[in-house]
């Protein structure tokens, strides 16, 4: 059931490509990117006001540096590098290289967040990368590694850094994290839209579709990804989320009447195989939980939160204590299982 979260996040984000292709006939890129992020922040703020849940709050004193780096890497440098790369390289090259985000995200999670990388995990990474190559490569055409490729690779690296920084805050309120990123990213892109004097065909219905794009494909999608990172870890979330190019391709065929190619079918098979390997992976061994006192959202049905109180029911957040424990059970790379 935990894989529903990253798959739903991927599905919502995948809808952004065909929706954006339709809306680009009305709006310029900076304008659309800016208001998409801004509308994601607006929708998340409304959700924040009406929801009834107790989440761990972000502390700018403790988390300020990570928030700044998330805005800098994912909200500022990544889109700027991508646009610069697209100016001097083919779109097919850019599409291939942007899929490096999935691989970079997974590698960072394994080496820096100490998540596990078993044989099925590494095979899944390779299959996702191969599917990206199949989708992007045009037989008979020159594929040179130029400065455009350098910029696109840098964009993928920045988004991967953003993903893992966000994962390190996954126990904090995901709506607040998504709101801050949406507001900052939207503001930056709107600013560049103003200084570049972009021309846009403004009317109510396309502008409303742009709001839906931001609210669901960027806002809700990011929240679901953060919850997924909390449940199963950044590496496996990245693998499942990495299926979004295939989903986006299928949505484009369905809604934009795009043709199916043999290479698309091959890439789809590889992605399905990667998903199967990740979904069926099992990780179980004897491990140690050290004494720790912390605060985060939890329930009392996961086998790791057995403290007693009478004031909370269901999922809740408060300061609580874990005793030293040695046990064995099947688990994922969630917050309580970062052991070596």
N, C-alpha and C positions, 0 to 999 in steps of 0.2 A: 504493500500500500504506500510505502514511503516514496516509491518512484513516481507516483501520481503527481507529486509536487514539482519535480524538475521537468517532467513531460508537459505538464500544464503551462509551466513558465515558458518552455520552448515553443509550444503551440501558439501562445499569445504573441511571443516575440516574432515567430515565423510569419504571422499575419502582417507584420509591419512592412515587409518587402513588397508584396502585391498591392497593399493599400497605399504605400508611398509612391509606387510607380503610377498608380492612378492619380494621386493628388499632385504629383510633380507637373502635371499639365496645367495646374492652377497656381502652384506656389514654387518659389525659388528654394534651393537647398538650405541655405542658412535660415531663412524664414521658417521653413517647415521643421527643421531640426530644433530650432529655438522654441517654437510654440508647442511642439510635441513634448519636449521635456517640461516646459512651463505648465502645460495642461496636466501632465502626470503629477506635478507637485500640487496643483489645485485640487485634483480628484483625491489625492492622498490626504490632503489637509481636511477635506470634507469627511473622508472616512475616519480620520483621526478624531474628529469632533463627535461623531455619532457612535463609534464602536464602544463596546462595554467589555474591556479586558484590562488586565493588569500586566504590563510589560516592563522590563528593566529599562530605565531611562538612559539616554546617552549623556555622558559627563564630558563636557568640552575640556575640562581640566585634565581628565585622564585620557580621553579619546580624541582630543583636538588635533593632534598630529596626524593620526590615521584619517580623520575626516578631511583634513587639508589635502593629504596625499590622494585620497579617493577623488576629490574634486579636481585636483591637478592632473592626475593620470587619466581617469575615466571621463571626466567632464570637460577637460580643456585640451590636453596634449593629444589624446587619442583621436578625437574627431578632426583636429587641425592637421595632424600627420596624415590621416586618411584622405582628407580633401586635397592636401598638397600632393600626395602620391597619385591620386586620380587625375590630377592636372597633367602629369607627365608619364603616365603608364596606361596600358590597356585595362579595361574593366575586367577581362578574364583573368589577368595576372592578379589584380587586386582581390578578386573573389577567392582565388586560391590562397593567397597569402594571408587574408583575414581569417581563414580557418585555422591559422596557426594559433589564434587565441585559445582554442580548446586545448591544444597540446601544451602551450605555455602555461595555461591555468593549471592543468593537471601536474605538470612537472614542478611548478612552484609549490603546489599543495603537498607533493610528496617530499621534496627536499627541504622546504622551509617550515611548513605547518606539521611535518612529521606524520602525514597520513600514509597509509599502507599502499604499496603498489605491487600486488601479486601478478602472476603470469597472465591471468585473464584481464587484469587492468591494463597491462602493457600492450597486449594484443588488441584490446579495444581502442587504445590510443592510435595504434598503427592503422587499424581499419578505418577509423574516422579520418585520419590524415590521407589515406589512400582514396577514400570516397571524395574528399575535397579535390584531390588531384584529378580524378576521373571527371568530376563535374566541370572543372575549370580549364583543363588542357584541351587545346584545339590542335589536332594532328596536322602536321605539315606547316604550322606557323612557328615563327621564331619566338623563343621564350628566353629573353636575356635578363640577367640580374642587374638592373640599372638603379639609378637613384630613386625612381618611382617605387621599385620593389623595396628599397631600404626604408622609405617613408611608411609604406603599408605594413611592413614587418614591425616597424617601431610602433605603429598604431595597435597592432595585435598584441604586442608586448605590454603596452600601457593598459589596455583593457584587461589583460590577464592579471596584471598587478592590481588593478581595481577590483577584480573578482576576488582575489585572495585577501586583500585588505578588508573588503566587505565581509568575507567569511570569518575573519578574526573578530568581527563585531557581531557575529550572527546571534549571540545570546541577548544582544540589546534589541531595542524596539525596531523592527525592520521597516515600519512605516515612517519613522522619523529619519532613518538613514536614506530611504528612497526619496523622501520629501526634500532633504537637503541637497542630494545629488541632482534631482530634477530641477529644483529652483536655481541652483548654481549653473548647471549645464544649459538650461533654457536661457538664463540671463546672458551668458557668454555668447551663445549663438545668435540671439536677438540683437545684441550689440553689434556683432559683425555684419548682420543683415542691414542694420542702419547705416554703418559706415561705408558699406559697399554699394548702397543705393539699389538694392535688388528690386525688380519689378514683379508684382504679384496681382493676380486676378481675384479680388476679394468678393465673396458672396457667402450667404449664411450657410447653406447646406454643406459645401466643401469645408468651410471653417468648422462646422459641427463634427464632420467626419474626422477632421484633424484633432479635435478634442477627444473623440473616442479612441483614436490612434494613440495619443499620449496617455490617456487614462488606463487603457488596458494593455497595450503592447509594451509600454515602457514602465508605467506605474505598477499595476498589479503583477505583471510578469516579474519585476525585480523583487517585489515582496515575496512571491512564491519561491524565487530562487534563494533568497535569504533563509526562509523557513527550511528549504531543502538542505542547504549547507549546514543548518543546525542539526538536522536529523541524520543525514548520511554522509556529511563531509563535502568539502569543496571539490575534491578530485572526481568523485563519482557523480556529483551534481554536474560538473563540467562535461563529463562524458555524455550523460543523458541530454543535457542542454545542447551539446554539440550536434544533435540530430536536427536542429532547427533549419539548416539549409535544405535538407530533404523535404521536411514538412512544408517549407516555404515554396519549394519547387512544385509540390503537389497542389498547394493552394493556388499557385499561379496558373497551373494547367486547368484547374477547376473554374476559376473566376476570370482569368485573363485569356483563356483559350490558347495557351502555349502548347507547343507540340512536345510529345514524349520522344526521347532519343534512347538509343541503346546504352550510352554511357550513363544516363540518368537511372536506368533500371539497374545497371551494375552497381552504381553508387548506393542506391536504395538497399540492395541486398547486403552490401558491406556494412551499412549503417545498422540494419536490422540484426546482423550478426554481432556487431559491437554491443548493441543494446542487450541482446540475449546473454552475452558473456558477462556483462555488468550486472544484469538482473539476477542471474543464477549464481553469482559469486557468493561463497560462504566463507566466513572468517570466524573461527572459534578456537580459543586456547586459554590456558590459565593465565590470569593477569592480576596486577595489583592496583588498587586504588588507595592513594595516600590520603592522610587526614587533610581536609580542606574546609574552609568556611567561605562561602560566596553567595551571590544573589543572582538568580535568573529565573525565567519562566520554566515551570516543571509541573508534573503530576505525580501521583503516588502509585502508579501502575507500571513503572518501567524497571522496577527492581533495584533502583539506585537512590530513591528518595523515600525512606521509611520513617522519617521523623514524624512525630505526632503533634497535632494541633487541632483546634476545633473551629477556628474562624474562617478557614479556606476550604472550598470544594472545587473539584475539577482542576484545570490548569490555573496556576497562580504564580506570583513572583514575590519572594521575600528572602531575607538573609537566613541561610540554613547551614547545617554542619554535616559533613560526611566523615564517618569513622574509617579507620584503616581496614581494608577488606581485600581478601584474596579469594577469587572465585573463577569459574569457567562457564562461559555461555557464548552463544552466537551474537556478534555485535558488528556495528559499522563504525566509521571514523567520526563519531559525534564528539561533542565537547568532553564527555567523560571517558573517552577511549582514545587518547592521544599517546598511549604508551608505545614503547619501541618494540 
